Amino acid sequence: MAKLDSALLQWYLEELRAEGWRVISQTDITAQVERSRKWNRRGLMIVGGMLVVGLIFWWLPLVVGALLGLIIVLVDYRMQKPSRASVTAQQAREAARLLEGEYQGE
């Protein structure tokens, strides 16, 4: 059962890595994972659009507003703390069970 738990945990950690998590430390049946900060994509798109439109039409208030918005997005990014979590073989077993149920149509 220990080898199965270890294999399930490895599978689950690979799934988490694909979602942007990284493994900090690991034993046979547990692991510590961390997800780094994320940029606010919606905010960056809005600010980028404002900047482009402001530069095309040479509208200074829009350019200044876009630069202030960029500062706000940067501050938001810097204020975030990385997310940390502990993952166990039991959680990997439950995830595999749920995934198996989805494939069987439950």
C-alpha positions in Angstrom: 0.0 0.0 0.0 2.9 2.3 0.7 4.2 2.0 -2.9 0.7 2.7 -4.2 0.5 5.8 -2.0 3.8 7.0 -3.1 2.9 6.5 -6.8 -0.5 8.3 -6.3 1.3 11.2 -4.6 3.7 11.5 -7.5 0.8 11.5 -9.9 -1.0 14.1 -7.9 2.1 16.3 -7.6 2.5 16.2 -11.4 -1.1 17.4 -11.7 -0.4 20.2 -9.3 2.8 21.2 -11.1 0.7 21.5 -14.3 -1.5 24.0 -12.5 1.5 26.2 -11.4 2.4 24.7 -8.0 6.0 23.8 -7.1 7.1 21.2 -4.6 9.1 22.6 -1.7 9.7 19.4 0.2 8.5 15.9 0.0 8.4 12.6 1.8 6.9 9.2 0.7 3.4 10.2 1.7 3.4 14.0 2.2 4.6 17.0 0.3 4.7 20.8 0.8 3.7 22.8 -2.3 3.7 26.5 -3.1 2.1 28.6 -5.8 3.9 31.9 -6.5 2.2 35.2 -6.9 0.0 35.9 -10.0 -0.4 39.0 -12.1 -3.9 40.4 -12.4 -4.4 39.7 -16.1 -7.7 41.6 -16.4 -6.1 44.7 -14.8 -3.1 44.4 -17.1 -5.3 44.1 -20.2 -7.4 47.1 -19.2 -4.4 49.2 -18.4 -2.7 48.1 -21.6 -5.8 49.0 -23.7 -6.0 52.4 -22.0 -2.4 53.1 -22.7 -2.6 52.1 -26.4 -5.8 54.1 -27.0 -4.3 57.1 -25.1 -1.1 57.0 -27.2 -2.9 56.5 -30.5 -5.2 59.5 -29.9 -2.6 61.4 -27.9 -5.0 61.9 -25.0 -2.8 62.7 -22.0 -5.4 62.1 -19.2 -5.9 58.6 -20.5 -2.2 57.9 -20.6 -1.7 59.2 -17.1 -4.7 57.1 -15.9 -3.2 54.0 -17.5 0.2 54.6 -15.8 -1.5 55.0 -12.5 -3.5 51.8 -13.1 -0.2 50.1 -13.9 1.2 51.2 -10.6 -1.9 49.8 -8.8 -1.6 46.4 -10.6 2.1 46.3 -9.6 1.3 47.1 -6.0 -1.4 44.4 -6.0 1.2 41.9 -7.3 3.8 42.8 -4.7 1.3 42.6 -1.8 0.3 39.0 -2.6 1.9 36.3 -0.6 2.7 32.9 -2.1 0.1 30.2 -1.3 1.4 27.2 0.5 -0.3 23.9 1.1 0.4 20.4 2.5 -0.5 17.4 0.3 -0.9 13.9 1.6 -1.2 10.5 0.0 -4.8 10.4 1.3 -5.7 13.5 -0.7 -4.1 12.0 -3.8 -6.1 8.8 -3.3 -9.3 10.9 -3.1 -8.4 12.8 -6.2 -7.8 9.6 -8.1 -11.1 8.2 -6.9 -12.9 11.3 -8.1 -11.2 11.3 -11.4 -12.0 7.6 -11.9 -15.7 8.4 -11.1 -15.7 11.1 -13.7 -14.4 8.7 -16.4 -17.0 6.1 -15.5 -19.9 8.6 -15.7 -20.8 8.8 -12.0 
